[in-house]
Structures are given as C-alpha cells and as structure tokens.
C-alpha cells in the first residue's frame, strides 16, 4: 500500500536516522540514539500542521493570495480560507524525485512549472545530509524560465526533546525584533523584543508563553550563523537549529491552536523573507533567468 507521503527515503549516520519523503520532499522523522529530535508522523499518516514540510516559492502567509510583480497582478488559490490567505507555497503536496542518493545523503528535485498565480518556472533541489554534527539542509532554486520571478523559501520542522509539553524547556532565540501580527497572521509592524513576553534573547523557560511569532534582526555568531537553542534544564538533552545568512527570519510556533501538536513541540521555521513578502517586497528574492540561489539550515543535537 502506498504511503500518503510517498516513497520513504532513509538516511543513516552513526546513531542518527532521518526519513525524507517523496511528497513535498520534507522530513518525516529525525532521531538520535533512538530518541526523536523532530515531532514527525508515521509513514501511514497524512501530514498535518505542516510538519517537516518545504515552503517554496513563499513561506508563511500571503494576504488575499494576490500580489503585483513587474507591473502584473496575480491571484493564487486561498489555501488558508479561514483567513483569506495563500499559505506556505506550492510544493508541499507535490511529488519530488530522488536525483542522488547515498546512505547519509539524498538530493530531491522538483520542476515547478508555470501555473495560475505563479507563471514562472523553477528547477528546485533540496539536499539533506547527515554529518557528525547533525543534519544540514541545502535548498537550491534555478530560474529556468524567460522572465525574472519572485521567490522565498522556508521549512517547517517541529523540535522536540521528548517532554510531554515544551513548558518546562528553556529557549534561546537570537532575534532582536519581532513582527507584530494581525488577526490574520499578517505583519502590521515591528517591535523590539526587549520588555515583551517574547524576549528569548537570553535563554529562559518557555512556561506558558504562546508563540506564533516571527523574529528578525538575527544576531549571528562569528561563522555567520544564527542559532536557536532548545534545552531541558532538568536533563542533558539540547537542540540547536541554525540558519545561514540567507535566512533573515525565524517563525516560532508552539502549536496552541492545533490539537495534533499543541505545546508538545515547537516549530522553528527558517524563512528567507517575512510573511506577505510577495506584497510588501520586504527581503523578497528576485531570481533572474538562468540565475541560481541557495540557502542552508540545519539541526545539531547534543
């Protein structure tokens, strides 16, 4: 019987195990020493709450599903109808192809053809590779069309340390600014995190904080990476999710509105641009014909 997520591509290095799926080229599971690092799903289940999915050619929400680009107006399907938004791009439910495969590495590819609302052509590739330090994910997009195109990329992993809720865990988020959302989840301004309940610039307990917020102005280490750290003060487990300089935004979500993930894990979503970037133009990537752009993020368990 075919799995709802298609072929299951298993990667292995030492005690690390990852399963990448054909449908959407996302991550179904990631474990170290037999303990889950990501809040995933079973092979026989339909993906819910975006778990492990790839968000291309835009992450997060697009108001009314409409935007203007180079003098033309486009309309996308409203895939978040309750709020009148188009959400998380066009490839989450598409079939991807295994282009390269090794025991600890796989490259998934997909041709995003022109379609209503996004009449542009992209050749997409996502490389997942297990190294000694953890998992690295490299996303590449090449404009194979004749016109330049708007583009953004993101991912939707839910981090877990195996606790029943995230309330007892401590969190460090290197974002100095916060995008203020309206009732539709769209940004209406920015604010400094200092003095707010969302200030995790120094590690502290999550407690009852409800997160569905986008952080930016990311502080980076000397290697240019920004790192989110989740750790258990009562145990020895910790996780780092890192992003390179192309990812300028991090969406954090404690899942309070979704029964399947509510507060048992925390989504840390790397994004190259903020919500609604196709309309605002904020940090929107424009890919010229023949041009290739790439971005890398990863997870380091400890």
Buried (B, 14 or more C-beta within 10 A) or exposed (E): EEBBBBBEBEBEBEEBBBBBBBBBBBBBBBBBEEEBBBBBBEBEBEBEBBBBBBBBBBBBBBBBBBBEBEEEEBEBEBBBEEBEBBBBBBBBEBEBEBEEEEEBBBBBBBEBEEEEBBBBBBBBBBBBBBEEEBBBBBBBBBBBBEBBBBBBBBBBBBBBBEBEBBEBBBBBBBBBBBBEBEEBBBBEEBEEBEEEEBBBBEEEBBEEBBBBBBBBBBEBEEEEBBBBBBBBEEEEBBBBBBBBEBBBBBBBBBBBEBEEBBBBBBBBBBBBBBBBBBBBBBBBBBBEBEBEBBBBBBBBBE
